[in-house]
Amino acid sequence: MASLYDTAGIEELRSRNAVQPHRIKLFRTALFKKALGWGAALDTLPETARLDFSNHIEFQSLELLERHDSKTDGASKLIFKTPDQHLIESVILRPKTGRISLCISSQVGCACYCSFCATGMMGFTRNLTCDEILDQVLQASQIVKEEGRSIRNIVFMGMGEPLLNMEHLFSALAILCGPSFFNYAGSRLMVSTVGIPHAMARFSEQFPAVQLALSLHSARQAVREKLMPQARKYTLDVLRETLVEASRNGKVMIEYLLLAGVNDSVEDSQVLTDYLRDIPVHINLIPFNEYSGCNLHGTPLAERKAFADRLKAAGFNTTLRYSLGSDIAAACGQLVQHKNGL
């Protein structure tokens, strides 16, 4: 079976069935740009070729097992099952701006074990393949197509650490940006990382137009190590050098989760200001979404606002974020494989 994204395999089918190249273009446009689904895409081909294409192309890598829709903010959590019976999650975010975003996963579980993230408590099972990453986009696009809308932004902020799955991540990004496939501008894609310097450098070099987000969460080495075990291997000093280089391609997004009594003091904001000084970044201040078994607590809203005001006064572009999908456990840090034995 050929992958939907296998150019050589599709070309062999095209040649074998004497399909004109422009028909393949129509086929891909129907699938990737218009999100019309498999049947509509096949209809763009000559009738004599449809059965052969249908029999020799793997249209879907994941099974959509469940869909949960928020009753408060319009978010949708999609639970997919992989061919080897693992579960992953993606989240469609429908903010009031109308610009729909899709948060996708890159791994089954995660090996980073961040103390504030439910996914890390799962442990790591395996990397997702390129096709499994892209199928989240394809199926979510078809869902919002039925609403008369389209996905504007795609963020790799779901389950897993994307830069620990570089081979498949890079392949997926190339197809997402590819004119013959999804044709997303790099500015509409974002990859979030806990901070792996050599991988960040490779990513920035290969995909300079795609946005990079760093989960920083503290500019104090000791605090960051307690929150994020990866910080013991990659210190803040080394990470800052990588940030400076990555920011040459444009602003880097800094994600900062505000935790009560951990990283939200006046002194914490000053240390953060000093650490990021002279680096073009945009700071996202994120509320903590609590989950069972975690003893951390989020900073109250008034204190989050005060923290944001201090950063703005220091000259940083700062956004105070609000969670979407928390009532269906679809908010940041809440994604987790919640069933076993399928």
VEXZA-588674 format. One record per residue (C-alpha): residue number from 1; x, y, z negated. Coordinates in pm, 1 decimal, padded with zeros to 6 digits. Example, Ala and Ser with C-alpha at 12.3 -4.5 7.8 and 13.67 -1.06 7.14 Angstrom:
<sites>
SITE/k/u/v/w
SITE/1/01230.0/-00450.0/-00780.0
SITE/2/01367.0/-00106.0/-00714.0
</sites>
This chain:
<sites>
SITE/k/u/v/w
SITE/1/00000.0/00000.0/00000.0
SITE/2/00126.9/00345.3/00088.7
SITE/3/00107.6/00632.9/-00155.5
SITE/4/-00097.8/00936.5/-00060.7
SITE/5/00226.9/01131.2/-00088.2
SITE/6/00441.7/00888.1/00112.5
SITE/7/00514.3/01084.6/00428.7
SITE/8/00685.9/00793.1/00603.2
SITE/9/00408.2/00550.4/00514.7
SITE/10/00135.9/00785.8/00637.9
SITE/11/00333.4/00848.0/00957.1
SITE/12/00351.2/00473.6/01022.6
SITE/13/-00026.1/00448.7/00986.1
SITE/14/-00075.8/00749.5/01210.7
SITE/15/00144.4/00606.0/01482.6
SITE/16/-00007.8/00259.2/01460.2
SITE/17/-00356.5/00401.3/01506.5
SITE/18/-00258.1/00661.9/01766.7
SITE/19/-00393.6/00942.7/01546.6
SITE/20/-00302.4/01290.8/01661.6
SITE/21/-00080.0/01486.0/01414.2
SITE/22/-00339.2/01760.4/01372.7
SITE/23/-00581.4/01500.1/01235.0
SITE/24/-00333.8/01415.3/00958.4
SITE/25/-00316.0/01783.7/00876.7
SITE/26/-00695.8/01794.1/00850.0
SITE/27/-00685.3/01478.2/00637.3
SITE/28/-00439.1/01630.7/00389.9
SITE/29/-00619.2/01964.7/00384.1
SITE/30/-00944.2/01791.7/00291.1
SITE/31/-00774.7/01600.5/00009.4
SITE/32/-00527.1/01842.4/-00141.5
SITE/33/-00637.9/02194.9/-00057.6
SITE/34/-01015.2/02151.0/-00044.2
SITE/35/-01045.3/01867.1/-00300.6
SITE/36/-01323.7/01706.8/-00095.7
SITE/37/-01252.4/01349.2/-00199.5
SITE/38/-01151.1/01028.9/-00025.8
SITE/39/-01463.5/00982.8/00187.3
SITE/40/-01454.7/01333.3/00329.7
SITE/41/-01082.2/01303.4/00398.7
SITE/42/-01133.1/00976.8/00591.3
SITE/43/-01406.1/01145.0/00794.9
SITE/44/-01144.7/01381.3/00939.4
SITE/45/-00977.2/01082.3/01109.8
SITE/46/-01092.2/00900.3/01423.5
SITE/47/-01350.1/00638.5/01333.4
SITE/48/-01128.3/00362.3/01472.0
SITE/49/-00849.4/00450.0/01223.3
SITE/50/-01051.5/00487.6/00903.5
SITE/51/-01058.2/00124.3/00795.6
SITE/52/-00682.1/00081.7/00841.6
SITE/53/-00611.2/00398.4/00641.9
SITE/54/-00856.7/00293.0/00371.9
SITE/55/-00701.6/-00052.0/00340.9
SITE/56/-00339.5/00061.4/00331.1
SITE/57/-00337.1/00381.2/00123.8
SITE/58/-00362.1/00386.3/-00255.5
SITE/59/-00597.9/00675.2/-00304.0
SITE/60/-00615.2/00670.1/-00684.4
SITE/61/-00347.4/00587.5/-00942.1
SITE/62/-00554.6/00648.8/-01254.3
SITE/63/-00901.0/00549.7/-01369.2
SITE/64/-01105.8/00827.0/-01527.3
SITE/65/-01222.7/00649.0/-01840.5
SITE/66/-01393.8/00928.2/-02032.8
SITE/67/-01475.7/01296.5/-02006.5
SITE/68/-01546.9/01513.7/-02310.1
SITE/69/-01683.8/01866.4/-02264.6
SITE/70/-01646.4/02131.8/-02533.2
SITE/71/-01968.3/02280.1/-02662.8
SITE/72/-01796.0/02603.9/-02761.5
SITE/73/-01558.3/02716.5/-02487.2
SITE/74/-01604.8/02514.9/-02167.0
SITE/75/-01289.8/02303.2/-02191.4
SITE/76/-01302.3/01944.5/-02065.3
SITE/77/-01079.5/01662.3/-02185.8
SITE/78/-01019.9/01388.0/-01929.9
SITE/79/-00900.7/01049.1/-02055.7
SITE/80/-00731.6/00843.2/-01785.4
SITE/81/-00626.5/00479.1/-01789.7
SITE/82/-00307.7/00377.1/-01610.4
SITE/83/-00277.1/00051.0/-01414.1
SITE/84/-00089.5/-00104.2/-01709.3
SITE/85/-00372.4/-00014.3/-01949.1
SITE/86/-00226.6/00292.2/-02120.8
SITE/87/-00424.1/00609.2/-02188.6
SITE/88/-00322.1/00963.9/-02107.5
SITE/89/-00509.0/01291.5/-02135.3
SITE/90/-00550.6/01603.9/-01924.9
SITE/91/-00746.9/01916.1/-02012.2
SITE/92/-00938.8/02152.1/-01785.6
SITE/93/-00944.9/02499.9/-01939.9
SITE/94/-01216.8/02742.5/-01834.5
SITE/95/-01139.8/03076.9/-02003.7
SITE/96/-01372.9/03373.7/-01976.9
SITE/97/-01147.3/03527.2/-01711.5
SITE/98/-01271.4/03259.2/-01473.0
SITE/99/-00917.9/03149.9/-01384.6
SITE/100/-00928.1/02777.0/-01442.8
SITE/101/-00612.4/02607.1/-01568.3
SITE/102/-00526.9/02239.8/-01587.2
SITE/103/-00300.7/02101.4/-01858.9
SITE/104/-00145.3/01772.5/-01748.3
SITE/105/00065.5/01499.1/-01905.7
SITE/106/00406.7/01376.6/-01793.7
SITE/107/00455.2/01075.4/-02021.7
SITE/108/00259.6/00815.1/-02215.7
SITE/109/00330.1/00939.6/-02566.4
SITE/110/00638.6/01143.8/-02646.5
SITE/111/00987.2/01076.6/-02784.5
SITE/112/01039.7/01422.9/-02934.4
SITE/113/00840.3/01364.9/-03256.4
SITE/114/00767.9/01731.5/-03328.0
SITE/115/00605.9/01751.9/-03671.0
SITE/116/00321.8/01976.7/-03553.5
SITE/117/00215.9/01759.4/-03256.7
SITE/118/-00022.5/01462.9/-03273.7
SITE/119/00116.2/01318.8/-02949.9
SITE/120/00459.0/01281.9/-03109.4
SITE/121/00309.2/01058.5/-03375.2
SITE/122/00224.9/00805.5/-03099.6
SITE/123/00585.6/00741.4/-03014.5
SITE/124/00703.4/00697.8/-02657.2
SITE/125/00578.3/00427.3/-02420.0
SITE/126/00694.1/00523.6/-02069.5
SITE/127/00726.3/00799.2/-01811.8
SITE/128/00439.7/00867.7/-01576.3
SITE/129/00513.3/00817.0/-01208.8
SITE/130/00491.8/01099.8/-00959.5
SITE/131/00161.2/00960.3/-00830.6
SITE/132/00017.5/00939.6/-01183.4
SITE/133/00113.7/01300.7/-01252.8
SITE/134/-00042.8/01419.5/-00927.3
SITE/135/-00357.8/01209.3/-00962.8
SITE/136/-00448.1/01412.7/-01270.9
SITE/137/-00444.7/01720.1/-01049.0
SITE/138/-00637.2/01554.1/-00767.4
SITE/139/-00917.2/01419.4/-00985.5
SITE/140/-00950.8/01736.9/-01193.3
SITE/141/-00962.1/01942.8/-00872.2
SITE/142/-01254.3/01734.5/-00749.1
SITE/143/-01438.0/01789.1/-01077.9
SITE/144/-01412.9/02167.2/-01064.2
SITE/145/-01487.6/02160.8/-00689.4
SITE/146/-01832.7/02033.2/-00781.5
SITE/147/-01872.2/02353.1/-00985.7
SITE/148/-01786.1/02565.8/-00682.6
SITE/149/-01448.9/02658.3/-00832.3
SITE/150/-01085.5/02560.9/-00801.4
SITE/151/-00786.2/02515.7/-01029.8
SITE/152/-00569.8/02825.0/-01029.7
SITE/153/-00289.1/02727.0/-01267.0
SITE/154/-00128.5/02396.7/-01361.9
SITE/155/00069.5/02366.5/-01683.1
SITE/156/00283.7/02069.4/-01787.7
SITE/157/00186.0/02103.3/-02152.5
SITE/158/00000.9/01777.9/-02208.8
SITE/159/00139.5/01453.7/-02346.9
SITE/160/00515.9/01408.6/-02322.8
SITE/161/00830.3/01613.7/-02263.4
SITE/162/00841.8/01690.7/-01889.7
SITE/163/01219.7/01738.5/-01875.5
SITE/164/01273.3/01387.8/-02010.3
SITE/165/01098.3/01266.8/-01694.0
SITE/166/01290.9/01481.6/-01448.4
SITE/167/01289.5/01248.8/-01149.2
SITE/168/00912.5/01219.5/-01133.7
SITE/169/00853.7/01576.2/-01251.6
SITE/170/01069.0/01718.9/-00973.8
SITE/171/00900.3/01498.8/-00712.8
SITE/172/00556.7/01610.3/-00834.6
SITE/173/00654.9/01978.9/-00833.5
SITE/174/00785.5/01951.5/-00476.9
SITE/175/00451.1/01807.6/-00363.9
SITE/176/00246.4/02060.0/-00563.1
SITE/177/00438.6/02339.9/-00390.4
SITE/178/00454.8/02165.4/-00052.0
SITE/179/00264.2/02345.5/00228.9
SITE/180/00143.3/02011.6/00367.0
SITE/181/00001.5/01908.1/00029.2
SITE/182/-00134.7/02126.4/-00254.2
SITE/183/00053.6/02442.8/-00150.7
SITE/184/00064.6/02600.6/-00497.4
SITE/185/00278.6/02908.8/-00542.6
SITE/186/00549.6/02855.3/-00802.5
SITE/187/00401.9/03136.2/-01011.3
SITE/188/00091.0/02922.0/-01064.8
SITE/189/00286.1/02630.9/-01210.3
SITE/190/00447.1/02614.7/-01553.3
SITE/191/00667.1/02351.0/-01717.2
SITE/192/00693.1/02354.3/-02095.6
SITE/193/00989.3/02204.4/-02280.0
SITE/194/01108.3/02162.4/-02637.9
SITE/195/01447.8/02285.1/-02517.5
SITE/196/01687.4/02051.1/-02336.7
SITE/197/01957.7/02283.8/-02201.2
SITE/198/02110.5/02075.4/-01919.7
SITE/199/01764.8/01979.2/-01790.7
SITE/200/01644.1/02340.7/-01812.7
SITE/201/01944.2/02446.6/-01605.6
SITE/202/01871.8/02185.8/-01337.2
SITE/203/01503.8/02277.0/-01333.9
SITE/204/01573.0/02649.9/-01295.8
SITE/205/01821.4/02584.7/-01017.0
SITE/206/01593.0/02354.4/-00819.6
SITE/207/01261.7/02532.9/-00881.9
SITE/208/01345.3/02899.5/-00944.1
SITE/209/00991.1/03013.0/-00860.3
SITE/210/00819.9/02776.6/-01106.0
SITE/211/00765.6/02922.2/-01451.8
SITE/212/00949.9/02783.1/-01753.0
SITE/213/00808.1/02783.4/-02104.9
SITE/214/01022.9/02711.7/-02408.8
SITE/215/00865.8/02580.1/-02727.9
SITE/216/01082.5/02776.8/-02970.6
SITE/217/00869.6/02799.8/-03286.8
SITE/218/01154.3/02936.6/-03498.7
SITE/219/01474.9/03131.1/-03445.9
SITE/220/01618.5/02978.6/-03763.8
SITE/221/01819.6/02665.2/-03694.6
SITE/222/01726.9/02491.5/-04022.0
SITE/223/01355.3/02558.5/-03980.8
SITE/224/01356.6/02453.2/-03616.2
SITE/225/01530.3/02127.3/-03703.0
SITE/226/01258.0/02044.0/-03955.5
SITE/227/00986.3/02114.5/-03700.6
SITE/228/01156.3/01964.3/-03395.2
SITE/229/01410.9/01680.5/-03424.5
SITE/230/01550.8/01764.2/-03078.0
SITE/231/01681.4/02089.5/-03229.5
SITE/232/01948.5/01892.6/-03415.3
SITE/233/02101.9/01793.6/-03083.7
SITE/234/02050.4/02123.1/-02901.2
SITE/235/02124.8/02418.1/-03126.5
SITE/236/01979.1/02764.7/-03091.7
SITE/237/02315.8/02905.3/-02982.1
SITE/238/02339.8/02665.0/-02687.7
SITE/239/01972.4/02714.8/-02607.8
SITE/240/02012.9/03091.1/-02592.5
SITE/241/02284.1/03062.6/-02328.1
SITE/242/02048.8/02851.7/-02117.3
SITE/243/01765.9/03100.2/-02171.0
SITE/244/01980.0/03384.7/-02043.4
SITE/245/02058.4/03190.2/-01724.8
SITE/246/01699.3/03073.4/-01672.7
SITE/247/01564.6/03426.2/-01716.0
SITE/248/01763.0/03545.9/-01413.4
SITE/249/01482.5/03397.4/-01201.9
SITE/250/01218.4/03595.7/-01389.9
SITE/251/01058.4/03609.7/-01729.8
SITE/252/01065.0/03294.7/-01940.2
SITE/253/00763.3/03214.4/-02156.6
SITE/254/00840.9/03166.0/-02525.6
SITE/255/00588.5/02956.5/-02714.4
SITE/256/00577.0/03023.6/-03086.4
SITE/257/00340.0/02826.2/-03307.0
SITE/258/00255.9/03021.2/-03621.2
SITE/259/00261.3/02803.3/-03932.5
SITE/260/00166.6/02934.0/-04274.3
SITE/261/00467.1/02975.2/-04502.4
SITE/262/00702.0/02816.7/-04248.7
SITE/263/00781.8/03063.6/-03969.1
SITE/264/00540.6/03356.8/-04005.0
SITE/265/00711.1/03601.8/-04242.3
SITE/266/00833.5/03953.1/-04165.7
SITE/267/01186.7/03818.2/-04180.2
SITE/268/01095.6/03543.6/-03931.6
SITE/269/00972.2/03801.5/-03683.5
SITE/270/01293.6/04001.2/-03724.2
SITE/271/01512.9/03692.8/-03670.4
SITE/272/01308.5/03611.5/-03359.5
SITE/273/01348.5/03966.2/-03232.9
SITE/274/01725.0/03950.5/-03278.9
SITE/275/01748.4/03610.7/-03110.8
SITE/276/01555.1/03715.4/-02799.3
SITE/277/01692.3/04066.9/-02770.6
SITE/278/01788.3/04164.3/-02413.6
SITE/279/01637.4/03845.5/-02263.9
SITE/280/01332.1/03910.1/-02041.0
SITE/281/01068.4/03689.7/-02203.5
SITE/282/00696.4/03689.3/-02267.7
SITE/283/00605.9/03559.7/-02613.0
SITE/284/00293.1/03349.4/-02663.7
SITE/285/00183.8/03327.1/-03025.2
SITE/286/-00015.3/03007.9/-03064.4
SITE/287/-00255.1/02909.2/-03345.0
SITE/288/-00192.6/02571.1/-03504.3
SITE/289/-00454.4/02303.1/-03437.8
SITE/290/-00467.3/02074.4/-03736.4
SITE/291/-00497.9/01698.5/-03703.1
SITE/292/-00529.8/01406.0/-03940.5
SITE/293/-00210.1/01308.2/-04120.6
SITE/294/-00034.0/01644.1/-04082.5
SITE/295/00030.4/01864.6/-04386.6
SITE/296/00105.3/02183.3/-04190.7
SITE/297/-00141.3/02473.1/-04182.7
SITE/298/-00195.3/02753.8/-03940.1
SITE/299/-00127.6/03119.0/-04016.3
SITE/300/-00452.3/03315.2/-04076.6
SITE/301/-00567.1/03540.6/-03792.3
SITE/302/-00490.7/03870.3/-03967.2
SITE/303/-00132.9/03762.7/-04029.1
SITE/304/-00098.6/03635.9/-03672.3
SITE/305/-00205.0/03978.4/-03548.9
SITE/306/00046.3/04147.7/-03777.2
SITE/307/00322.5/03919.0/-03648.3
SITE/308/00225.9/04006.6/-03289.7
SITE/309/00225.8/04378.4/-03369.3
SITE/310/00581.2/04358.1/-03503.2
SITE/311/00701.4/04188.8/-03184.4
SITE/312/00521.8/04443.6/-02966.1
SITE/313/00676.8/04726.4/-03164.5
SITE/314/01015.9/04570.3/-03093.4
SITE/315/00941.8/04595.1/-02721.7
SITE/316/00837.3/04238.2/-02637.0
SITE/317/00546.6/04147.9/-02413.3
SITE/318/00340.4/03943.8/-02656.2
SITE/319/00011.2/03758.9/-02625.5
SITE/320/-00190.6/03630.4/-02919.3
SITE/321/-00345.5/03307.8/-02790.5
SITE/322/-00668.4/03143.5/-02895.4
SITE/323/-00728.5/02770.0/-02874.3
SITE/324/-00965.5/02616.6/-02623.3
SITE/325/-01100.6/02265.2/-02665.3
SITE/326/-01031.2/02225.4/-03035.1
SITE/327/-01377.5/02077.4/-03098.4
SITE/328/-01295.0/01786.4/-02865.3
SITE/329/-00931.0/01747.0/-02982.4
SITE/330/-00808.9/01892.7/-02653.8
SITE/331/-00617.9/02192.4/-02786.2
SITE/332/-00239.4/02228.4/-02797.0
SITE/333/-00079.3/01953.5/-03005.5
SITE/334/-00395.5/01744.7/-03033.7
SITE/335/-00361.6/01514.5/-02733.0
SITE/336/-00312.0/01154.3/-02837.1
SITE/337/-00378.4/00803.9/-02710.2
SITE/338/-00676.2/00726.8/-02929.0
SITE/339/-00771.5/00375.5/-02826.0
SITE/340/-00583.4/00048.9/-02809.7
SITE/341/-00641.3/-00297.7/-02676.6
SITE/342/-00804.1/-00194.0/-02349.5
</sites>
